[in-house]
Amino acid sequence: MEVFEELLPQIQFNSMDRQILTVQLLTLFVPTARPPKGVELVTSGPQSTDPQRWLPTIFSLWSFNLRTSVFDAYLMNLVTTLVLEQRGQLKLTNEQLRFVFASGLHFFNLPVSRGAATLPRNISMQLRDSSGVYRMQAGAGLPLKEERAHSFARFIVYTMHDESSGGTLELFEQLVQMIEPFYHPSNNGAWSGLLARFLRHLAKELLQRSRAEAAEDCEVPVDARLSRSVRRRLVVLVRTLAMLLLFSKGEDSVSMSHSTLKHLAELEPDLIFRPLLDTLYTAIDSVTETHRMISAMRALAKLATTLSTFAHYPEGAQHIAPLLTLTLPGIDVNDPTKSYFALSFIHNLCHNGVVFDELLASGDMPEVRSISKESAEDMDVSEPPELDMNQIEWATRASTAQFEAWIDQYLRRVFALMDNLSSSQDTSNNTNSSADMKLVLMASYSIELVLKQCGSRYYPMISRLITQFVTSITSLSAVEGMHKVVNAFVSALPELAHASLLSLCCERIVEEIDNGVGLTPSLSRFTRTHSETTLIWFATMLLALVECSDGQHLLKYKSQIVHAMKLLSGTCMSRHVYNIGGQMLNCVMLTLTSTTPCHTRSVPDSVWNDAEFRDNHFRHWGKHPNVADDS
């Protein structure tokens, strides 16, 4: 209490600057933390640290300057810090809660009417017209550790304990009712970014609190922890606003809505994915509304890991194959942004351990439980619904039948992408930083991931498609892209890649040089004769085959590789050709003398080859092996 005895007399209500300085000092020196274990709380005397003694004073001081931005920000931060550090052992009165919500509403600076008829009664009664108060000068005062939206979000999450009347949950429901129109895409304005950040902070803090209270060493009393029913009600409220932001006009707001939905899906996946997937299926299938399609693909890329983790959300596994098929048109050379998010979705699925292999669905489909619209809505505020695992597993197995057609169409689309994008060999500029080259790198990396995670039954089809494209197209505009594709092919499946392409490339190189191609002296870096196109194409493919594979796989083709390198670097006199020969020699030496990882899939080879894993791989989606596992 000595802090208040020293600072409160210095407050001058006719000087806003003096008041702000006093509040800044209070936020620094007021004791907000609970005493350590074994130390009793001092509840009386000048050395008292009991917040119940000085908290009414803070609210009284706050009431003199309600609706003053800087004043609200510092006191909101102080009260939020106190609530957080008291670890559920501080209960605010309903009047204090309403007061904080009124200040929080002011943070958003929404153009709402000040009439009581348009606002919920419990909040509107706290608003005042203080347009004539002074404002702090820009840059004055101590910096805040948190932005105001974050502080308000933390206050809401950590003061929510039960469903009592007049409590935080009821006030938040009123707040959502009030600000919901401002989340609609058609009501975009200066407030949109702040509202989106507030929503993301809410979801993130809710996830952090839930995880902290689920830990074994949690110090929060059991009766002060967040109950499952309250949490589900809060998730539904936040979900309502996040779904409105999903197709907002601002990219930042859209991105924050995706982060919000991801945090919520980590808590209650059934409440998020059921309505979200209905929206995404419709948006992705839309041809005329490109904005909605791109936003939906961004959402899928963001939530891919959560959706595909079988232990967390079993129902999500049956949607993976249909969504992959639906997003295939997103790989479009005319729309790099859409292609980026379509490929990101594939990347995240592969990194989460999704296996592309068909499973047999034995017997007839189990009887589907009929769920009426009313009962589905009731699930939002009740316990999670009971899952019929037989039905879910049958549907998941049946959906894997789409993987073969998807891999076929996916490879064809990537080949078309490579064939149409510009190559660094077509220009003297460095295109490694261009959007085209970034898309080439991303597409080739996605091929590597997909080939590593696909079943062996698709190997003949993969080999046929890649070999067909390598032999049918010899365009210098696609040579850089196909170099990356073949590089990915040999990184994922070295034995299959060498058996399919290495001898073919060596034979075509020998054939071209025997016909006199590349024997004309040329020192130019940028000009080349049209006759060298085929030679450069197959030499580049051979370079990709030897530069990124395990050295032991090259020994089988030693004589062919040595003969091709002698011709390229010793016989050819064209600078383009003998440069490739020199690079090939360097890569062969590095490959034969370097170490490479033994395991490149999402699970060790011992698990990958296990019969139980092959027959039920979807059950392992989202599980990551221990790095200490040497199997």
C-alpha positions in Angstrom: 0.0 0.0 0.0 3.0 2.3 0.3 3.0 2.6 -3.5 -0.5 4.1 -3.4 0.3 6.4 -0.5 3.2 7.8 -2.4 1.7 8.1 -5.9 -2.0 8.8 -5.5 -1.6 12.3 -3.9 0.4 13.3 -7.0 -2.6 12.9 -9.3 -3.9 16.1 -10.7 -7.2 15.8 -12.6 -6.6 19.0 -14.5 -3.4 17.6 -16.0 -3.8 14.5 -18.2 0.0 14.2 -18.6 0.5 14.0 -14.8 -2.2 11.4 -14.5 -0.6 9.2 -17.3 2.8 9.5 -15.5 1.3 8.3 -12.3 -0.5 5.4 -13.9 2.7 4.3 -15.6 4.5 4.2 -12.3 1.6 2.2 -10.8 1.9 -0.4 -13.5 5.6 -0.7 -12.7 5.5 -1.0 -8.9 2.1 -2.4 -7.9 2.6 -6.1 -6.8 0.6 -8.3 -9.1 2.2 -11.7 -8.5 1.1 -14.2 -5.8 3.6 -14.9 -3.0 5.9 -17.9 -3.5 4.9 -21.2 -1.9 5.3 -21.2 1.8 4.8 -17.5 2.1 1.5 -16.2 3.4 -0.3 -13.4 1.7 -0.2 -10.1 3.7 -3.7 -8.9 3.8 -3.4 -5.8 6.1 -0.9 -3.1 7.0 1.3 -0.9 4.9 3.1 -4.0 3.5 -0.1 -5.6 2.3 0.1 -7.3 -1.2 -3.5 -8.4 -1.3 -5.0 -7.1 -4.6 -8.5 -7.1 -3.2 -7.4 -4.0 -1.1 -6.1 -1.8 -3.9 -8.0 -3.1 -6.9 -11.2 -0.9 -6.2 -8.8 2.1 -6.1 -7.6 1.3 -9.6 -11.1 1.1 -10.9 -12.0 4.3 -9.2 -9.0 6.0 -10.8 -9.9 4.5 -14.1 -13.5 5.7 -14.0 -12.3 9.4 -14.0 -10.8 8.9 -17.4 -12.9 6.3 -19.2 -12.6 6.5 -23.0 -9.1 7.9 -22.9 -7.0 5.7 -25.2 -3.6 5.8 -23.4 -5.2 5.7 -19.9 -7.3 2.7 -20.9 -4.3 0.9 -22.4 -2.1 1.1 -19.3 -4.8 0.2 -16.8 -6.1 -2.6 -19.0 -2.6 -4.0 -19.1 -2.3 -3.7 -15.3 -5.6 -5.5 -14.6 -4.9 -8.2 -17.2 -1.4 -8.9 -15.7 -3.0 -9.1 -12.3 -5.6 -11.6 -13.4 -3.0 -13.7 -15.2 -0.5 -13.9 -12.4 -3.1 -14.6 -9.7 -3.6 -18.0 -11.5 -7.4 -18.2 -11.1 -7.5 -17.1 -7.4 -8.8 -13.6 -8.1 -12.5 -13.0 -8.7 -13.6 -9.7 -10.1 -17.1 -8.4 -9.4 -19.7 -8.2 -12.3 -19.5 -4.4 -12.2 -15.7 -4.5 -12.6 -16.0 -7.0 -15.5 -18.6 -4.7 -17.3 -16.3 -1.8 -16.8 -13.3 -3.6 -18.5 -15.5 -4.7 -21.3 -16.7 -1.1 -21.9 -13.1 0.0 -22.1 -12.2 -2.9 -24.4 -15.0 -1.9 -26.7 -13.5 1.5 -27.0 -10.2 0.1 -28.2 -11.8 -1.0 -31.4 -12.9 2.5 -32.3 -16.0 1.2 -34.0 -18.5 3.7 -35.6 -21.4 2.5 -33.4 -24.2 4.7 -32.1 -23.8 5.9 -28.6 -27.5 5.5 -27.9 -28.4 2.9 -25.3 -31.1 1.4 -27.6 -28.4 0.0 -29.9 -26.1 -1.5 -27.3 -26.5 -4.3 -24.8 -27.6 -2.7 -21.5 -24.8 -4.0 -19.3 -22.2 -2.4 -21.6 -23.9 0.7 -22.9 -24.5 2.0 -19.3 -20.7 2.2 -19.0 -20.1 4.4 -22.0 -19.5 8.1 -21.7 -18.9 11.0 -24.0 -15.5 12.2 -23.3 -14.6 13.9 -26.6 -13.2 16.9 -24.8 -10.5 15.0 -22.7 -6.9 15.6 -23.4 -4.7 13.2 -25.4 -1.2 12.1 -24.8 1.4 13.5 -27.2 2.8 11.0 -29.7 5.8 9.1 -28.3 5.2 10.3 -24.7 5.3 7.9 -21.8 6.6 4.4 -21.2 6.0 1.7 -23.9 3.4 -0.9 -23.4 4.5 -4.5 -23.4 1.4 -5.6 -25.3 -0.9 -4.1 -27.8 -4.4 -3.3 -26.5 -6.2 -6.0 -28.4 -3.9 -8.7 -27.0 -4.4 -7.4 -23.5 -8.1 -7.3 -23.8 -8.2 -10.8 -25.3 -6.1 -12.2 -22.4 -8.4 -10.6 -19.9 -11.4 -12.3 -21.5 -9.8 -15.7 -21.6 -8.3 -15.7 -18.1 -11.4 -14.3 -16.3 -13.7 -16.9 -17.8 -14.4 -19.6 -15.2 -18.1 -20.5 -15.3 -21.4 -19.8 -16.9 -22.8 -17.6 -14.2 -25.1 -14.7 -15.0 -23.3 -11.5 -15.5 -19.9 -13.2 -15.8 -17.3 -13.0 -18.6 -19.0 -15.5 -20.9 -22.3 -13.6 -20.9 -20.5 -10.3 -21.4 -18.5 -11.8 -24.3 -21.7 -13.1 -25.9 -23.0 -9.5 -25.8 -19.8 -8.2 -27.2 -19.9 -10.7 -30.1 -23.5 -9.7 -30.8 -22.4 -6.0 -31.0 -19.3 -6.3 -33.1 -20.3 -9.2 -35.4 -21.5 -6.8 -38.2 -18.0 -5.3 -38.4 -16.5 -8.7 -39.3 -18.6 -9.0 -42.4 -16.5 -8.7 -45.6 -18.8 -6.0 -46.9 -18.2 -3.9 -43.8 -14.4 -3.5 -44.2 -12.8 -0.4 -42.6 -10.0 1.0 -40.5 -11.2 -1.3 -37.6 -10.8 -4.5 -39.6 -7.2 -5.2 -38.8 -7.6 -4.6 -35.1 -10.7 -6.8 -34.9 -8.8 -9.6 -36.7 -5.8 -9.4 -34.4 -8.2 -9.4 -31.4 -9.8 -12.6 -32.7 -6.4 -14.3 -33.3 -5.2 -13.4 -29.8 -8.4 -14.8 -28.3 -7.9 -18.1 -29.9 -4.2 -18.3 -29.1 -4.7 -17.4 -25.5 -7.5 -19.9 -25.2 -5.3 -22.6 -26.6 -2.4 -21.7 -24.3 -4.6 -21.7 -21.2 -6.2 -25.0 -22.0 -2.8 -26.6 -22.5 -1.4 -25.1 -19.3 -4.3 -26.3 -17.2 -4.1 -29.8 -18.7 -0.5 -30.1 -17.6 0.4 -32.2 -14.6 2.2 -29.4 -12.8 -0.6 -26.8 -13.2 -0.9 -24.6 -10.1 -4.4 -23.3 -10.9 -7.0 -24.7 -8.5 -9.3 -27.3 -10.1 -12.4 -25.2 -9.4 -10.9 -22.2 -11.2 -10.0 -24.1 -14.4 -11.8 -23.7 -17.6 -14.5 -26.3 -18.0 -15.1 -28.2 -21.3 -18.6 -26.8 -21.7 -17.5 -23.2 -21.2 -14.6 -23.7 -23.6 -16.9 -25.1 -26.3 -19.3 -22.2 -26.0 -16.4 -19.8 -26.3 -15.0 -21.7 -29.3 -18.4 -21.4 -31.1 -18.5 -17.6 -30.4 -15.0 -17.0 -31.8 -15.7 -19.4 -34.7 -18.7 -17.3 -35.8 -16.5 -14.2 -36.2 -13.6 -16.1 -37.8 -15.9 -17.6 -40.4 -17.0 -14.1 -41.4 -13.4 -13.0 -41.8 -12.6 -16.0 -44.0 -13.3 -14.1 -47.2 -12.4 -10.6 -46.1 -11.1 -8.0 -48.5 -7.8 -7.6 -46.5 -5.1 -10.2 -46.9 -4.0 -9.7 -43.3 -7.5 -10.2 -42.0 -7.8 -13.4 -44.0 -4.5 -14.7 -42.7 -5.5 -14.0 -39.1 -8.8 -15.8 -39.6 -6.9 -18.9 -40.7 -4.6 -18.7 -37.7 -7.7 -18.3 -35.4 -9.4 -21.3 -36.9 -6.2 -23.4 -36.6 -5.9 -22.6 -32.9 -9.6 -23.4 -32.3 -9.3 -26.6 -34.3 -6.5 -27.7 -32.0 -9.0 -27.5 -29.1 -12.3 -28.6 -30.5 -11.9 -29.9 -34.1 -15.5 -31.1 -34.5 -16.8 -27.6 -33.9 -14.5 -26.1 -36.5 -14.1 -28.6 -39.3 -17.7 -29.6 -39.8 -18.9 -26.1 -40.8 -15.6 -25.1 -42.3 -15.3 -28.0 -44.7 -18.8 -27.3 -46.1 -17.7 -23.7 -46.8 -14.3 -24.7 -48.3 -15.7 -27.4 -50.6 -18.1 -24.8 -52.1 -15.5 -22.1 -52.3 -12.8 -24.2 -54.0 -15.3 -25.6 -56.5 -16.2 -22.0 -57.5 -14.9 -21.0 -60.9 -16.1 -17.4 -61.0 -15.1 -16.3 -57.5 -11.3 -16.5 -57.6 -10.9 -14.5 -54.3 -13.0 -17.1 -52.4 -11.1 -20.0 -54.0 -7.6 -18.6 -53.1 -8.8 -17.9 -49.5 -10.1 -21.4 -49.2 -6.8 -22.9 -50.4 -4.9 -20.8 -48.0 -7.1 -22.1 -45.2 -6.5 -25.7 -46.3 -2.7 -25.1 -46.3 -2.9 -23.6 -42.9 -5.1 -26.3 -41.3 -3.7 -29.3 -43.2 -1.7 -30.7 -40.3 -4.6 -30.5 -37.9 -7.1 -31.9 -40.4 -4.9 -34.9 -41.3 -3.9 -35.9 -37.7 -6.0 -39.0 -37.2 -5.6 -39.2 -33.4 -6.8 -35.7 -33.1 -9.6 -35.6 -35.6 -10.4 -39.1 -37.1 -13.1 -37.7 -39.4 -10.6 -35.5 -41.2 -8.8 -38.5 -42.8 -11.6 -39.3 -45.2 -11.5 -35.7 -46.6 -7.8 -35.7 -47.6 -8.1 -37.5 -51.0 -11.3 -35.6 -52.1 -9.6 -32.3 -51.1 -6.4 -33.1 -53.0 -8.5 -33.9 -56.1 -10.5 -30.7 -55.7 -7.4 -28.5 -55.4 -5.7 -29.9 -58.5 -7.0 -27.0 -60.7 -5.1 -24.7 -58.3 -1.8 -25.8 -59.9 -2.1 -23.2 -62.7 0.7 -21.5 -64.6 -1.5 -18.4 -65.1 -2.0 -17.9 -61.3 1.2 -18.3 -59.2 -0.6 -17.3 -56.0 -3.1 -20.1 -56.3 -0.4 -22.6 -57.3 1.6 -21.6 -54.3 -1.2 -22.4 -51.8 -2.2 -25.6 -53.6 1.4 -26.9 -53.4 1.6 -25.7 -49.7 -1.4 -27.9 -48.9 0.4 -30.9 -50.4 3.7 -30.0 -48.6 2.0 -29.8 -45.2 0.2 -33.1 -45.7 3.4 -34.9 -46.6 5.2 -33.4 -43.6 2.5 -34.6 -41.3 3.0 -38.2 -42.5 0.1 -38.7 -44.9 0.7 -41.8 -47.1 -0.6 -41.9 -50.6 -1.5 -45.6 -50.9 -4.8 -47.3 -51.6 -6.4 -49.4 -48.9 -9.1 -52.0 -49.2 -12.5 -51.2 -47.7 -13.8 -54.7 -46.9 -17.6 -55.3 -46.8 -20.4 -52.9 -47.3 -20.4 -49.4 -45.9 -21.6 -49.4 -42.2 -24.9 -47.9 -41.5 -24.7 -44.1 -41.4 -26.1 -42.4 -38.3 -28.8 -39.9 -39.3 -28.2 -36.5 -37.7 -30.9 -33.9 -38.1 -30.1 -30.2 -38.5 -31.3 -29.4 -35.0 -29.2 -32.1 -33.3 -26.1 -30.9 -35.2 -26.6 -27.4 -33.9 -27.1 -28.7 -30.4 -23.6 -30.3 -30.6 -22.0 -26.9 -30.6 -22.7 -26.4 -26.9 -22.6 -30.0 -25.7 -20.0 -32.6 -25.2 -18.2 -33.9 -28.4 -20.4 -36.3 -30.3 -19.7 -40.0 -30.2 -17.8 -41.2 -33.2 -18.6 -44.4 -35.1 -15.0 -45.5 -35.8 -16.1 -48.4 -38.0 -17.9 -46.0 -40.3 -15.0 -43.5 -40.2 -12.3 -46.1 -41.0 -14.4 -47.6 -43.8 -14.9 -44.2 -45.4 -11.2 -43.4 -45.1 -10.2 -46.6 -46.8 -12.7 -46.1 -49.6 -11.4 -42.5 -50.2 -7.8 -43.8 -50.7 -9.0 -45.3 -54.0 -8.7 -41.7 -55.4 -4.9 -41.5 -54.8 -3.9 -43.3 -58.1 -5.9 -40.9 -60.3 -4.7 -38.0 -58.2 -1.0 -38.8 -58.6 -1.5 -39.2 -62.3 -3.2 -35.9 -62.7 -0.9 -34.2 -60.2 2.3 -35.2 -62.1 0.8 -34.1 -65.5 -0.1 -30.7 -64.1 3.3 -30.2 -62.7 4.9 -31.2 -66.0 2.6 -28.7 -67.8 3.7 -26.1 -65.2 7.4 -26.8 -65.9 6.9 -26.7 -69.7 5.2 -23.3 -69.6 7.4 -21.4 -67.1 10.4 -19.5 -68.2 13.9 -21.0 -67.7 17.0 -19.3 -66.5 18.7 -20.5 -69.7 16.5 -18.3 -71.8 17.7 -15.1 -70.3 20.9 -13.5 -69.0 19.2 -12.3 -65.8 19.4 -14.3 -62.7 15.9 -15.7 -62.3 16.5 -17.6 -59.0 14.7 -14.7 -57.3 11.9 -14.5 -59.7 8.4 -15.8 -59.0 8.6 -18.4 -61.7 11.8 -19.9 -60.3 10.4 -20.0 -56.8 7.3 -21.8 -58.1 9.6 -24.3 -60.0 11.5 -25.0 -56.8 8.3 -25.4 -54.8 6.7 -27.7 -57.4 9.8 -29.9 -57.6 10.0 -30.2 -53.9 6.4 -31.2 -53.7 7.1 -34.0 -56.2 9.9 -35.3 -54.0 7.7 -35.3 -50.9 4.8 -37.0 -52.8 7.0 -39.7 -54.3 8.6 -40.5 -50.9 5.1 -40.9 -49.3 3.4 -42.9 -52.1 3.0 -46.7 -52.2 5.1 -49.0 -54.4 2.0 -50.0 -56.4 2.3 -46.6 -58.1 6.0 -46.8 -59.1 5.4 -48.2 -62.6 2.9 -45.4 -63.4 5.3 -42.7 -62.0 8.2 -44.1 -64.0 6.2 -44.2 -67.2 4.9 -40.6 -66.8 8.3 -39.1 -66.0 10.1 -41.1 -68.7 7.4 -40.1 -71.2 7.8 -36.4 -70.5 11.6 -36.5 -70.5 11.6 -38.2 -73.9 8.8 -36.3 -75.6 9.8 -32.8 -74.6 13.2 -31.3 -75.4 12.5 -27.6 -74.9 15.1 -25.4 -73.4 12.3 -23.3 -71.8 11.5 -26.4 -69.6 15.0 -27.7 -69.1 15.6 -26.0 -65.7 12.2 -27.1 -64.4 12.6 -30.7 -65.5 16.1 -30.8 -64.1 14.5 -30.0 -60.7 11.8 -32.7 -61.3 14.3 -35.4 -62.2 16.4 -34.3 -59.2 13.4 -34.8 -57.0 12.6 -38.2 -58.6 16.1 -39.5 -57.9 16.1 -38.0 -54.4 12.9 -39.9 -53.5 13.3 -43.1 -55.5 17.0 -43.4 -56.6 16.9 -47.0 -57.9 13.7 -46.5 -59.9 15.0 -43.2 -61.3 18.3 -44.7 -62.4 16.6 -47.8 -63.9 14.1 -45.6 -65.8 16.3 -42.8 -67.1 20.0 -43.1 -66.7 20.7 -45.6 -69.5 18.3 -43.7 -71.8 20.1 -40.4 -71.2 23.5 -41.9 -71.8 22.4 -43.5 -75.0 20.8 -40.2 -76.4 24.0 -38.3 -75.4 26.2 -40.7 -77.4 23.8 -40.6 -80.3 23.8 -36.8 -80.5 27.6 -36.5 -80.3 28.1 -39.2 -82.9 25.9 -37.1 -85.2 28.3 -34.2 -84.7 26.2 -32.1 -82.2 28.3 -30.0 -79.9 31.5 -30.3 -81.9 31.4 -26.8 -83.2 33.7 -24.5 -81.1 31.6 -21.9 -79.1 32.6 -19.7 -76.1 29.3 -17.8 -75.8 27.4 -18.1 -72.6 24.0 -17.1 -74.0 23.9 -18.0 -77.7 23.6 -21.6 -78.8 22.7 -23.5 -82.0 19.3 -25.1 -82.3 20.9 -28.4 -83.0 22.3 -28.5 -79.4 18.9 -28.5 -77.8 18.4 -32.3 -77.5 22.0 -32.8 -76.3 21.7 -30.1 -73.6 18.3 -31.5 -72.6 19.6 -35.1 -72.0 22.9 -34.0 -70.5 21.0 -31.8 -68.0 18.7 -34.8 -67.1 21.8 -37.0 -66.6 23.3 -34.3 -64.4 20.2 -34.4 -62.2 20.5 -38.1 -61.9 24.0 -38.1 -60.6 24.0 -35.0 -58.4 21.5 -36.0 -55.7 21.6 -39.7 -55.2 23.3 -42.2 -52.9 26.7 -43.1 -54.4 26.1 -46.8 -54.1 23.4 -46.6 -56.8 25.7 -45.1 -59.3 28.2 -47.9 -59.2 25.9 -50.2 -61.3 26.1 -47.6 -64.1 29.8 -46.8 -63.8 30.9 -47.5 -67.4 28.0 -45.6 -69.0 28.5 -42.5 -66.7 32.2 -42.4 -67.3 31.8 -42.7 -71.1 29.2 -39.9 -71.2 31.4 -37.6 -69.1 34.3 -38.2 -71.4 32.3 -37.3 -74.4 30.7 -34.2 -72.8 33.9 -32.7 -71.3 36.6 -34.1 -73.6 35.0 -34.3 -77.0 32.5 -31.5 -77.2 33.7 -28.0 -77.9 30.5 -26.0 -77.1 30.8 -24.1 -73.9 27.2 -25.0 -72.8 27.9 -28.7 -73.3 31.4 -29.1 -71.7 30.2 -26.9 -68.7 27.6 -29.6 -68.0 30.3 -32.3 -68.3 32.4 -30.5 -65.8 29.5 -30.1 -63.4 28.7 -33.8 -63.8 32.3 -34.8 -62.9 32.1 -32.6 -59.8 28.7 -34.0 -58.7 29.8 -37.7 -59.2 32.9 -37.1 -57.0 30.7 -35.5 -54.3 28.1 -38.2 -54.5 30.6 -41.0 -54.1 32.4 -39.4 -51.2 29.5 -37.9 -49.2 27.1 -39.3 -46.6 23.3 -39.3 -47.2 20.4 -39.9 -44.8 19.2 -43.5 -44.4 15.6 -42.5 -43.7 13.8 -40.0 -45.9 10.2 -40.9 -45.3 7.9 -39.8 -42.5 8.6 -43.1 -40.6 11.7 -45.3 -40.4 12.0 -48.1 -43.0 11.3 -50.7 -40.4 7.9 -49.2 -39.8 7.3 -48.4 -43.5 7.8 -52.0 -44.5 5.7 -53.4 -41.6 2.4 -55.1 -42.8 0.3 -53.5 -40.1 1.5 -50.0 -41.1 0.8 -50.7 -44.8 -2.7 -51.9 -44.1 -3.6 -49.1 -41.6 -1.3 -46.2 -42.5 -4.0 -43.6 -42.0 -4.0 -44.4 -38.2 -0.4 -43.1 -38.1 -1.0 -39.8 -39.9 0.2 -37.0 -37.6 2.4 -39.3 -35.5 6.1 -38.4 -35.7 8.8 -40.8 -34.7 11.2 -40.1 -31.9 14.5 -38.7 -33.1 16.2 -41.2 -30.7 14.6 -44.1 -32.4 17.4 -45.9 -34.4 15.0 -48.4 -36.0 
